[in-house]
Amino acid sequence: MPGVKEIGYSAFLSCRALTTVGSPASLVTIGEEAFHGCESLVSIDLPTSLVTVVRGAFFGCDRLDAATKERINAIDPGAFP
């Protein structure tokens, strides 16, 4: 995935079996509802290049670890409506 800058709108919508996600160093945006409903997601690697997490990107991802949630909320408090 080198060079990928965005995970787009609903890219992984309701992928209930998804547990972990790696991200390229080039990632800057996680789009609206990108991981909405990924209820088994526990970990996502967030690169330092990430600057935008659009509202609702992680709605329903209640199993994400606390440190990841803190980092995402620092970027966009609306990521977990």
Beta strands, then each sheet from edge to edge (+ up, - down):
strand 1: 6-7
strand 2: 20-21
strand 3: 29-30
strand 4: 43-44
strand 5: 52-53
sheet 1: 1+ 3+ 5+
sheet 2: 2+ 4+
end
